[in-house]
């Protein structure tokens, strides 16, 4: 599995550590890190939390899930 770089960029844009990001999403740092690093896939519940916490429009969620960082690097 490939690293989800869009999660890394999203986290960095908000100035969060992996531990802080995991806390916002209600999960352990290890579990979050495994998803960001591509060791496991986030399930629908995980992606729903990401969308809600960061107020991501539904039309952009597919890009995030697929690791499309271009959406998240726009200024």
Beta strands, then each sheet from edge to edge (+ up, - down):
end
